[in-house]
Amino acid sequence: MSEFIKLTDEQVKARKRRNIAIAMGLLVFIATVYAITVSRMHANNEARKAADAAHNAEMGVTVSQPQVVAPAGAEGQ
């Protein structure tokens, strides 16, 4: 038959504090990775827009703003 170790109240409290510290560390790590990912995606998006604009200027292409077109049948509304 297996025997279980009975933890003291102090050991239970220490385990709980340790678990909370690990959980907080994990949350900080996840938030850091998320923030870095979002900022890098934003920077890459801005760099891509600048590169596209430079390429279009080099080729002499003018890019106009897209026009919003009403759906068919909405002329009389």
PDB file of N, CA, C and O in Angstrom, chain B, residues numbered from 101:
ATOM      1  N   MET B 101       0.848  -1.175   0.000  1.00  0.00           N
ATOM      2  CA  MET B 101       0.000   0.000   0.000  1.00  0.00           C
ATOM      3  C   MET B 101       0.893   1.238   0.000  1.00  0.00           C
ATOM      4  O   MET B 101       1.911   1.284   0.691  1.00  0.00           O
ATOM      5  N   SER B 102       0.501   2.224  -0.774  1.00  0.00           N
ATOM      6  CA  SER B 102       1.331   3.421  -0.864  1.00  0.00           C
ATOM      7  C   SER B 102       1.056   4.348   0.311  1.00  0.00           C
ATOM      8  O   SER B 102      -0.059   4.434   0.824  1.00  0.00           O
ATOM      9  N   GLU B 103       2.095   5.021   0.707  1.00  0.00           N
ATOM     10  CA  GLU B 103       1.971   5.954   1.825  1.00  0.00           C
ATOM     11  C   GLU B 103       2.096   7.373   1.300  1.00  0.00           C
ATOM     12  O   GLU B 103       2.936   7.656   0.445  1.00  0.00           O
ATOM     13  N   PHE B 104       1.279   8.243   1.801  1.00  0.00           N
ATOM     14  CA  PHE B 104       1.315   9.634   1.396  1.00  0.00           C
ATOM     15  C   PHE B 104       1.994  10.449   2.483  1.00  0.00           C
ATOM     16  O   PHE B 104       1.872  10.167   3.675  1.00  0.00           O
ATOM     17  N   ILE B 105       2.710  11.464   2.034  1.00  0.00           N
ATOM     18  CA  ILE B 105       3.369  12.355   2.976  1.00  0.00           C
ATOM     19  C   ILE B 105       2.394  13.465   3.327  1.00  0.00           C
ATOM     20  O   ILE B 105       1.816  14.103   2.447  1.00  0.00           O
ATOM     21  N   LYS B 106       2.223  13.680   4.588  1.00  0.00           N
ATOM     22  CA  LYS B 106       1.340  14.753   5.060  1.00  0.00           C
ATOM     23  C   LYS B 106       2.157  16.030   5.175  1.00  0.00           C
ATOM     24  O   LYS B 106       3.106  16.102   5.955  1.00  0.00           O
ATOM     25  N   LEU B 107       1.776  17.052   4.381  1.00  0.00           N
ATOM     26  CA  LEU B 107       2.476  18.326   4.411  1.00  0.00           C
ATOM     27  C   LEU B 107       1.969  19.175   5.572  1.00  0.00           C
ATOM     28  O   LEU B 107       0.794  19.127   5.937  1.00  0.00           O
ATOM     29  N   THR B 108       2.872  19.937   6.130  1.00  0.00           N
ATOM     30  CA  THR B 108       2.475  20.862   7.194  1.00  0.00           C
ATOM     31  C   THR B 108       1.810  22.076   6.563  1.00  0.00           C
ATOM     32  O   THR B 108       1.908  22.290   5.355  1.00  0.00           O
ATOM     33  N   ASP B 109       1.142  22.858   7.377  1.00  0.00           N
ATOM     34  CA  ASP B 109       0.491  24.066   6.868  1.00  0.00           C
ATOM     35  C   ASP B 109       1.503  25.007   6.237  1.00  0.00           C
ATOM     36  O   ASP B 109       1.207  25.640   5.223  1.00  0.00           O
ATOM     37  N   GLU B 110       2.683  25.109   6.814  1.00  0.00           N
ATOM     38  CA  GLU B 110       3.729  25.987   6.267  1.00  0.00           C
ATOM     39  C   GLU B 110       4.200  25.488   4.902  1.00  0.00           C
ATOM     40  O   GLU B 110       4.463  26.292   4.008  1.00  0.00           O
ATOM     41  N   GLN B 111       4.306  24.190   4.736  1.00  0.00           N
ATOM     42  CA  GLN B 111       4.722  23.635   3.451  1.00  0.00           C
ATOM     43  C   GLN B 111       3.654  23.869   2.382  1.00  0.00           C
ATOM     44  O   GLN B 111       3.976  24.152   1.228  1.00  0.00           O
ATOM     45  N   VAL B 112       2.398  23.753   2.766  1.00  0.00           N
ATOM     46  CA  VAL B 112       1.298  24.001   1.831  1.00  0.00           C
ATOM     47  C   VAL B 112       1.305  25.463   1.401  1.00  0.00           C
ATOM     48  O   VAL B 112       1.132  25.764   0.220  1.00  0.00           O
ATOM     49  N   LYS B 113       1.504  26.369   2.347  1.00  0.00           N
ATOM     50  CA  LYS B 113       1.558  27.802   2.029  1.00  0.00           C
ATOM     51  C   LYS B 113       2.750  28.110   1.137  1.00  0.00           C
ATOM     52  O   LYS B 113       2.635  28.903   0.203  1.00  0.00           O
ATOM     53  N   ALA B 114       3.893  27.494   1.413  1.00  0.00           N
ATOM     54  CA  ALA B 114       5.089  27.716   0.597  1.00  0.00           C
ATOM     55  C   ALA B 114       4.857  27.212  -0.824  1.00  0.00           C
ATOM     56  O   ALA B 114       5.263  27.860  -1.789  1.00  0.00           O
ATOM     57  N   ARG B 115       4.210  26.067  -0.955  1.00  0.00           N
ATOM     58  CA  ARG B 115       3.917  25.518  -2.283  1.00  0.00           C
ATOM     59  C   ARG B 115       2.986  26.459  -3.051  1.00  0.00           C
ATOM     60  O   ARG B 115       3.177  26.691  -4.245  1.00  0.00           O
ATOM     61  N   LYS B 116       1.984  26.994  -2.363  1.00  0.00           N
ATOM     62  CA  LYS B 116       1.038  27.900  -3.008  1.00  0.00           C
ATOM     63  C   LYS B 116       1.745  29.178  -3.478  1.00  0.00           C
ATOM     64  O   LYS B 116       1.504  29.651  -4.588  1.00  0.00           O
ATOM     65  N   ARG B 117       2.616  29.731  -2.629  1.00  0.00           N
ATOM     66  CA  ARG B 117       3.373  30.936  -3.021  1.00  0.00           C
ATOM     67  C   ARG B 117       4.264  30.645  -4.226  1.00  0.00           C
ATOM     68  O   ARG B 117       4.373  31.469  -5.134  1.00  0.00           O
ATOM     69  N   ARG B 118       4.891  29.492  -4.233  1.00  0.00           N
ATOM     70  CA  ARG B 118       5.770  29.099  -5.338  1.00  0.00           C
ATOM     71  C   ARG B 118       4.959  28.958  -6.630  1.00  0.00           C
ATOM     72  O   ARG B 118       5.389  29.411  -7.691  1.00  0.00           O
ATOM     73  N   ASN B 119       3.793  28.331  -6.534  1.00  0.00           N
ATOM     74  CA  ASN B 119       2.937  28.170  -7.714  1.00  0.00           C
ATOM     75  C   ASN B 119       2.474  29.517  -8.253  1.00  0.00           C
ATOM     76  O   ASN B 119       2.425  29.718  -9.466  1.00  0.00           O
ATOM     77  N   ILE B 120       2.135  30.432  -7.364  1.00  0.00           N
ATOM     78  CA  ILE B 120       1.718  31.774  -7.795  1.00  0.00           C
ATOM     79  C   ILE B 120       2.883  32.502  -8.465  1.00  0.00           C
ATOM     80  O   ILE B 120       2.691  33.170  -9.481  1.00  0.00           O
ATOM     81  N   ALA B 121       4.081  32.378  -7.907  1.00  0.00           N
ATOM     82  CA  ALA B 121       5.257  33.023  -8.504  1.00  0.00           C
ATOM     83  C   ALA B 121       5.541  32.459  -9.895  1.00  0.00           C
ATOM     84  O   ALA B 121       5.881  33.212 -10.807  1.00  0.00           O
ATOM     85  N   ILE B 122       5.407  31.168 -10.064  1.00  0.00           N
ATOM     86  CA  ILE B 122       5.625  30.550 -11.383  1.00  0.00           C
ATOM     87  C   ILE B 122       4.564  31.025 -12.371  1.00  0.00           C
ATOM     88  O   ILE B 122       4.877  31.332 -13.521  1.00  0.00           O
ATOM     89  N   ALA B 123       3.306  31.087 -11.925  1.00  0.00           N
ATOM     90  CA  ALA B 123       2.218  31.546 -12.794  1.00  0.00           C
ATOM     91  C   ALA B 123       2.438  33.000 -13.214  1.00  0.00           C
ATOM     92  O   ALA B 123       2.233  33.345 -14.378  1.00  0.00           O
ATOM     93  N   MET B 124       2.851  33.845 -12.285  1.00  0.00           N
ATOM     94  CA  MET B 124       3.101  35.252 -12.619  1.00  0.00           C
ATOM     95  C   MET B 124       4.263  35.376 -13.600  1.00  0.00           C
ATOM     96  O   MET B 124       4.196  36.162 -14.545  1.00  0.00           O
ATOM     97  N   GLY B 125       5.312  34.617 -13.384  1.00  0.00           N
ATOM     98  CA  GLY B 125       6.441  34.638 -14.311  1.00  0.00           C
ATOM     99  C   GLY B 125       6.035  34.200 -15.710  1.00  0.00           C
ATOM    100  O   GLY B 125       6.472  34.777 -16.706  1.00  0.00           O
ATOM    101  N   LEU B 126       5.195  33.174 -15.774  1.00  0.00           N
ATOM    102  CA  LEU B 126       4.715  32.699 -17.072  1.00  0.00           C
ATOM    103  C   LEU B 126       3.856  33.755 -17.759  1.00  0.00           C
ATOM    104  O   LEU B 126       3.981  33.961 -18.966  1.00  0.00           O
ATOM    105  N   LEU B 127       2.991  34.424 -17.012  1.00  0.00           N
ATOM    106  CA  LEU B 127       2.155  35.479 -17.590  1.00  0.00           C
ATOM    107  C   LEU B 127       3.003  36.650 -18.105  1.00  0.00           C
ATOM    108  O   LEU B 127       2.725  37.201 -19.170  1.00  0.00           O
ATOM    109  N   VAL B 128       4.030  37.022 -17.350  1.00  0.00           N
ATOM    110  CA  VAL B 128       4.915  38.103 -17.794  1.00  0.00           C
ATOM    111  C   VAL B 128       5.638  37.693 -19.079  1.00  0.00           C
ATOM    112  O   VAL B 128       5.776  38.499 -20.000  1.00  0.00           O
ATOM    113  N   PHE B 129       6.092  36.458 -19.139  1.00  0.00           N
ATOM    114  CA  PHE B 129       6.773  35.973 -20.348  1.00  0.00           C
ATOM    115  C   PHE B 129       5.826  35.996 -21.551  1.00  0.00           C
ATOM    116  O   PHE B 129       6.211  36.446 -22.630  1.00  0.00           O
ATOM    117  N   ILE B 130       4.597  35.517 -21.375  1.00  0.00           N
ATOM    118  CA  ILE B 130       3.623  35.504 -22.474  1.00  0.00           C
ATOM    119  C   ILE B 130       3.311  36.932 -22.933  1.00  0.00           C
ATOM    120  O   ILE B 130       3.251  37.194 -24.134  1.00  0.00           O
ATOM    121  N   ALA B 131       3.115  37.848 -21.995  1.00  0.00           N
ATOM    122  CA  ALA B 131       2.826  39.240 -22.353  1.00  0.00           C
ATOM    123  C   ALA B 131       4.003  39.872 -23.099  1.00  0.00           C
ATOM    124  O   ALA B 131       3.803  40.642 -24.038  1.00  0.00           O
ATOM    125  N   THR B 132       5.220  39.547 -22.682  1.00  0.00           N
ATOM    126  CA  THR B 132       6.403  40.084 -23.351  1.00  0.00           C
ATOM    127  C   THR B 132       6.503  39.572 -24.786  1.00  0.00           C
ATOM    128  O   THR B 132       6.747  40.348 -25.710  1.00  0.00           O
ATOM    129  N   VAL B 133       6.315  38.279 -24.970  1.00  0.00           N
ATOM    130  CA  VAL B 133       6.373  37.700 -26.317  1.00  0.00           C
ATOM    131  C   VAL B 133       5.280  38.302 -27.198  1.00  0.00           C
ATOM    132  O   VAL B 133       5.526  38.609 -28.365  1.00  0.00           O
ATOM    133  N   TYR B 134       4.079  38.474 -26.654  1.00  0.00           N
ATOM    134  CA  TYR B 134       2.983  39.066 -27.409  1.00  0.00           C
ATOM    135  C   TYR B 134       3.313  40.498 -27.824  1.00  0.00           C
ATOM    136  O   TYR B 134       3.121  40.867 -28.983  1.00  0.00           O
ATOM    137  N   ALA B 135       3.804  41.300 -26.894  1.00  0.00           N
ATOM    138  CA  ALA B 135       4.118  42.708 -27.185  1.00  0.00           C
ATOM    139  C   ALA B 135       5.222  42.808 -28.238  1.00  0.00           C
ATOM    140  O   ALA B 135       5.138  43.638 -29.143  1.00  0.00           O
ATOM    141  N   ILE B 136       6.240  41.982 -28.129  1.00  0.00           N
ATOM    142  CA  ILE B 136       7.321  42.003 -29.117  1.00  0.00           C
ATOM    143  C   ILE B 136       6.795  41.595 -30.487  1.00  0.00           C
ATOM    144  O   ILE B 136       7.149  42.208 -31.495  1.00  0.00           O
ATOM    145  N   THR B 137       5.960  40.576 -30.531  1.00  0.00           N
ATOM    146  CA  THR B 137       5.405  40.107 -31.803  1.00  0.00           C
ATOM    147  C   THR B 137       4.574  41.189 -32.473  1.00  0.00           C
ATOM    148  O   THR B 137       4.725  41.438 -33.669  1.00  0.00           O
ATOM    149  N   VAL B 138       3.702  41.829 -31.714  1.00  0.00           N
ATOM    150  CA  VAL B 138       2.849  42.878 -32.285  1.00  0.00           C
ATOM    151  C   VAL B 138       3.689  44.050 -32.785  1.00  0.00           C
ATOM    152  O   VAL B 138       3.439  44.574 -33.871  1.00  0.00           O
ATOM    153  N   SER B 139       4.679  44.463 -32.002  1.00  0.00           N
ATOM    154  CA  SER B 139       5.499  45.603 -32.426  1.00  0.00           C
ATOM    155  C   SER B 139       6.324  45.264 -33.667  1.00  0.00           C
ATOM    156  O   SER B 139       6.496  46.110 -34.543  1.00  0.00           O
ATOM    157  N   ARG B 140       6.837  44.033 -33.749  1.00  0.00           N
ATOM    158  CA  ARG B 140       7.604  43.634 -34.937  1.00  0.00           C
ATOM    159  C   ARG B 140       6.710  43.549 -36.173  1.00  0.00           C
ATOM    160  O   ARG B 140       7.118  43.933 -37.269  1.00  0.00           O
ATOM    161  N   MET B 141       5.488  43.042 -35.990  1.00  0.00           N
ATOM    162  CA  MET B 141       4.558  42.974 -37.118  1.00  0.00           C
ATOM    163  C   MET B 141       4.225  44.374 -37.619  1.00  0.00           C
ATOM    164  O   MET B 141       4.157  44.605 -38.826  1.00  0.00           O
ATOM    165  N   HIS B 142       4.019  45.308 -36.692  1.00  0.00           N
ATOM    166  CA  HIS B 142       3.715  46.689 -37.074  1.00  0.00           C
ATOM    167  C   HIS B 142       4.897  47.302 -37.827  1.00  0.00           C
ATOM    168  O   HIS B 142       4.707  47.942 -38.861  1.00  0.00           O
ATOM    169  N   ALA B 143       6.115  47.109 -37.316  1.00  0.00           N
ATOM    170  CA  ALA B 143       7.302  47.660 -37.965  1.00  0.00           C
ATOM    171  C   ALA B 143       7.489  47.061 -39.357  1.00  0.00           C
ATOM    172  O   ALA B 143       7.817  47.777 -40.304  1.00  0.00           O
ATOM    173  N   ASN B 144       7.281  45.755 -39.483  1.00  0.00           N
ATOM    174  CA  ASN B 144       7.422  45.113 -40.798  1.00  0.00           C
ATOM    175  C   ASN B 144       6.362  45.597 -41.766  1.00  0.00           C
ATOM    176  O   ASN B 144       6.636  45.754 -42.956  1.00  0.00           O
ATOM    177  N   ASN B 145       5.153  45.837 -41.275  1.00  0.00           N
ATOM    178  CA  ASN B 145       4.087  46.347 -42.127  1.00  0.00           C
ATOM    179  C   ASN B 145       4.427  47.747 -42.631  1.00  0.00           C
ATOM    180  O   ASN B 145       4.227  48.051 -43.807  1.00  0.00           O
ATOM    181  N   GLU B 146       4.944  48.602 -41.741  1.00  0.00           N
ATOM    182  CA  GLU B 146       5.335  49.948 -42.147  1.00  0.00           C
ATOM    183  C   GLU B 146       6.493  49.906 -43.151  1.00  0.00           C
ATOM    184  O   GLU B 146       6.511  50.675 -44.112  1.00  0.00           O
ATOM    185  N   ALA B 147       7.448  49.017 -42.928  1.00  0.00           N
ATOM    186  CA  ALA B 147       8.586  48.885 -43.849  1.00  0.00           C
ATOM    187  C   ALA B 147       8.113  48.407 -45.223  1.00  0.00           C
ATOM    188  O   ALA B 147       8.603  48.870 -46.253  1.00  0.00           O
ATOM    189  N   ARG B 148       7.153  47.476 -45.227  1.00  0.00           N
ATOM    190  CA  ARG B 148       6.620  46.984 -46.498  1.00  0.00           C
ATOM    191  C   ARG B 148       5.893  48.096 -47.248  1.00  0.00           C
ATOM    192  O   ARG B 148       6.027  48.206 -48.467  1.00  0.00           O
ATOM    193  N   LYS B 149       5.127  48.919 -46.538  1.00  0.00           N
ATOM    194  CA  LYS B 149       4.437  50.036 -47.186  1.00  0.00           C
ATOM    195  C   LYS B 149       5.439  51.017 -47.774  1.00  0.00           C
ATOM    196  O   LYS B 149       5.239  51.506 -48.886  1.00  0.00           O
ATOM    197  N   ALA B 150       6.515  51.316 -47.048  1.00  0.00           N
ATOM    198  CA  ALA B 150       7.538  52.230 -47.542  1.00  0.00           C
ATOM    199  C   ALA B 150       8.242  51.648 -48.760  1.00  0.00           C
ATOM    200  O   ALA B 150       8.515  52.368 -49.721  1.00  0.00           O
ATOM    201  N   ALA B 151       8.535  50.360 -48.729  1.00  0.00           N
ATOM    202  CA  ALA B 151       9.202  49.714 -49.870  1.00  0.00           C
ATOM    203  C   ALA B 151       8.288  49.704 -51.087  1.00  0.00           C
ATOM    204  O   ALA B 151       8.743  49.933 -52.207  1.00  0.00           O
ATOM    205  N   ASP B 152       6.998  49.439 -50.874  1.00  0.00           N
ATOM    206  CA  ASP B 152       6.046  49.466 -51.984  1.00  0.00           C
ATOM    207  C   ASP B 152       5.941  50.866 -52.575  1.00  0.00           C
ATOM    208  O   ASP B 152       5.894  51.025 -53.794  1.00  0.00           O
ATOM    209  N   ALA B 153       5.904  51.877 -51.718  1.00  0.00           N
ATOM    210  CA  ALA B 153       5.813  53.256 -52.200  1.00  0.00           C
ATOM    211  C   ALA B 153       7.066  53.630 -52.984  1.00  0.00           C
ATOM    212  O   ALA B 153       6.972  54.280 -54.025  1.00  0.00           O
ATOM    213  N   ALA B 154       8.240  53.224 -52.495  1.00  0.00           N
ATOM    214  CA  ALA B 154       9.489  53.520 -53.203  1.00  0.00           C
ATOM    215  C   ALA B 154       9.520  52.808 -54.547  1.00  0.00           C
ATOM    216  O   ALA B 154       9.946  53.386 -55.548  1.00  0.00           O
ATOM    217  N   HIS B 155       9.074  51.562 -54.576  1.00  0.00           N
ATOM    218  CA  HIS B 155       9.060  50.797 -55.830  1.00  0.00           C
ATOM    219  C   HIS B 155       8.093  51.433 -56.826  1.00  0.00           C
ATOM    220  O   HIS B 155       8.409  51.568 -58.008  1.00  0.00           O
ATOM    221  N   ASN B 156       6.912  51.822 -56.340  1.00  0.00           N
ATOM    222  CA  ASN B 156       5.937  52.457 -57.228  1.00  0.00           C
ATOM    223  C   ASN B 156       6.453  53.790 -57.753  1.00  0.00           C
ATOM    224  O   ASN B 156       6.229  54.114 -58.919  1.00  0.00           O
ATOM    225  N   ALA B 157       7.139  54.571 -56.921  1.00  0.00           N
ATOM    226  CA  ALA B 157       7.696  55.852 -57.367  1.00  0.00           C
ATOM    227  C   ALA B 157       8.789  55.619 -58.401  1.00  0.00           C
ATOM    228  O   ALA B 157       8.902  56.362 -59.376  1.00  0.00           O
ATOM    229  N   GLU B 158       9.584  54.594 -58.185  1.00  0.00           N
ATOM    230  CA  GLU B 158      10.660  54.267 -59.134  1.00  0.00           C
ATOM    231  C   GLU B 158      10.093  53.857 -60.484  1.00  0.00           C
ATOM    232  O   GLU B 158      10.668  54.183 -61.522  1.00  0.00           O
ATOM    233  N   MET B 159       8.982  53.152 -60.481  1.00  0.00           N
ATOM    234  CA  MET B 159       8.365  52.678 -61.714  1.00  0.00           C
ATOM    235  C   MET B 159       7.448  53.733 -62.334  1.00  0.00           C
ATOM    236  O   MET B 159       6.952  53.547 -63.445  1.00  0.00           O
ATOM    237  N   GLY B 160       7.227  54.821 -61.635  1.00  0.00           N
ATOM    238  CA  GLY B 160       6.353  55.875 -62.159  1.00  0.00           C
ATOM    239  C   GLY B 160       4.883  55.540 -62.031  1.00  0.00           C
ATOM    240  O   GLY B 160       4.060  56.075 -62.775  1.00  0.00           O
ATOM    241  N   VAL B 161       4.547  54.686 -61.125  1.00  0.00           N
ATOM    242  CA  VAL B 161       3.160  54.275 -60.934  1.00  0.00           C
ATOM    243  C   VAL B 161       2.545  55.147 -59.846  1.00  0.00           C
ATOM    244  O   VAL B 161       3.125  55.344 -58.778  1.00  0.00           O
ATOM    245  N   THR B 162       1.361  55.662 -60.144  1.00  0.00           N
ATOM    246  CA  THR B 162       0.641  56.402 -59.111  1.00  0.00           C
ATOM    247  C   THR B 162      -0.474  55.507 -58.605  1.00  0.00           C
ATOM    248  O   THR B 162      -1.238  54.941 -59.387  1.00  0.00           O
ATOM    249  N   VAL B 163      -0.556  55.390 -57.316  1.00  0.00           N
ATOM    250  CA  VAL B 163      -1.570  54.543 -56.705  1.00  0.00           C
ATOM    251  C   VAL B 163      -2.613  55.452 -56.086  1.00  0.00           C
ATOM    252  O   VAL B 163      -2.322  56.240 -55.186  1.00  0.00           O
ATOM    253  N   SER B 164      -3.848  55.326 -56.593  1.00  0.00           N
ATOM    254  CA  SER B 164      -4.921  56.154 -56.044  1.00  0.00           C
ATOM    255  C   SER B 164      -5.596  55.400 -54.907  1.00  0.00           C
ATOM    256  O   SER B 164      -5.442  54.188 -54.760  1.00  0.00           O
ATOM    257  N   GLN B 165      -6.336  56.140 -54.119  1.00  0.00           N
ATOM    258  CA  GLN B 165      -7.077  55.530 -53.025  1.00  0.00           C
ATOM    259  C   GLN B 165      -8.200  54.684 -53.606  1.00  0.00           C
ATOM    260  O   GLN B 165      -8.811  55.082 -54.598  1.00  0.00           O
ATOM    261  N   PRO B 166      -8.486  53.537 -53.021  1.00  0.00           N
ATOM    262  CA  PRO B 166      -9.584  52.718 -53.538  1.00  0.00           C
ATOM    263  C   PRO B 166     -10.920  53.438 -53.363  1.00  0.00           C
ATOM    264  O   PRO B 166     -11.170  54.093 -52.351  1.00  0.00           O
ATOM    265  N   GLN B 167     -11.760  53.296 -54.369  1.00  0.00           N
ATOM    266  CA  GLN B 167     -13.057  53.949 -54.318  1.00  0.00           C
ATOM    267  C   GLN B 167     -14.087  52.986 -53.771  1.00  0.00           C
ATOM    268  O   GLN B 167     -14.067  51.791 -54.068  1.00  0.00           O
ATOM    269  N   VAL B 168     -14.987  53.524 -52.966  1.00  0.00           N
ATOM    270  CA  VAL B 168     -16.054  52.715 -52.392  1.00  0.00           C
ATOM    271  C   VAL B 168     -17.190  52.679 -53.400  1.00  0.00           C
ATOM    272  O   VAL B 168     -17.673  53.716 -53.855  1.00  0.00           O
ATOM    273  N   VAL B 169     -17.603  51.473 -53.737  1.00  0.00           N
ATOM    274  CA  VAL B 169     -18.679  51.285 -54.720  1.00  0.00           C
ATOM    275  C   VAL B 169     -19.891  50.754 -53.985  1.00  0.00           C
ATOM    276  O   VAL B 169     -19.798  49.812 -53.197  1.00  0.00           O
ATOM    277  N   ALA B 170     -21.053  51.385 -54.260  1.00  0.00           N
ATOM    278  CA  ALA B 170     -22.291  50.947 -53.642  1.00  0.00           C
ATOM    279  C   ALA B 170     -22.700  49.592 -54.211  1.00  0.00           C
ATOM    280  O   ALA B 170     -22.445  49.320 -55.384  1.00  0.00           O
ATOM    281  N   PRO B 171     -23.320  48.748 -53.415  1.00  0.00           N
ATOM    282  CA  PRO B 171     -23.779  47.462 -53.922  1.00  0.00           C
ATOM    283  C   PRO B 171     -24.838  47.646 -54.998  1.00  0.00           C
ATOM    284  O   PRO B 171     -25.528  48.665 -55.036  1.00  0.00           O
ATOM    285  N   ALA B 172     -24.960  46.657 -55.869  1.00  0.00           N
ATOM    286  CA  ALA B 172     -25.946  46.722 -56.960  1.00  0.00           C
ATOM    287  C   ALA B 172     -27.338  46.853 -56.385  1.00  0.00           C
ATOM    288  O   ALA B 172     -27.690  46.184 -55.413  1.00  0.00           O
ATOM    289  N   GLY B 173     -28.124  47.719 -56.994  1.00  0.00           N
ATOM    290  CA  GLY B 173     -29.504  47.911 -56.547  1.00  0.00           C
ATOM    291  C   GLY B 173     -29.644  48.954 -55.443  1.00  0.00           C
ATOM    292  O   GLY B 173     -30.752  49.150 -54.943  1.00  0.00           O
ATOM    293  N   ALA B 174     -28.587  49.619 -55.048  1.00  0.00           N
ATOM    294  CA  ALA B 174     -28.653  50.586 -53.971  1.00  0.00           C
ATOM    295  C   ALA B 174     -28.643  52.021 -54.479  1.00  0.00           C
ATOM    296  O   ALA B 174     -28.457  52.953 -53.696  1.00  0.00           O
ATOM    297  N   GLU B 175     -28.845  52.213 -55.807  1.00  0.00           N
ATOM    298  CA  GLU B 175     -28.764  53.551 -56.388  1.00  0.00           C
ATOM    299  C   GLU B 175     -29.891  54.459 -55.897  1.00  0.00           C
ATOM    300  O   GLU B 175     -29.662  55.649 -55.681  1.00  0.00           O
ATOM    301  N   GLY B 176     -31.080  53.938 -55.720  1.00  0.00           N
ATOM    302  CA  GLY B 176     -32.231  54.759 -55.357  1.00  0.00           C
ATOM    303  C   GLY B 176     -32.413  54.937 -53.865  1.00  0.00           C
ATOM    304  O   GLY B 176     -33.413  55.527 -53.456  1.00  0.00           O
ATOM    305  N   GLN B 177     -31.554  54.485 -53.072  1.00  0.00           N
ATOM    306  CA  GLN B 177     -31.753  54.559 -51.627  1.00  0.00           C
ATOM    307  C   GLN B 177     -31.072  55.738 -51.028  1.00  0.00           C
ATOM    308  O   GLN B 177     -31.144  55.943 -49.817  1.00  0.00           O
TER     309      GLN B 177
END
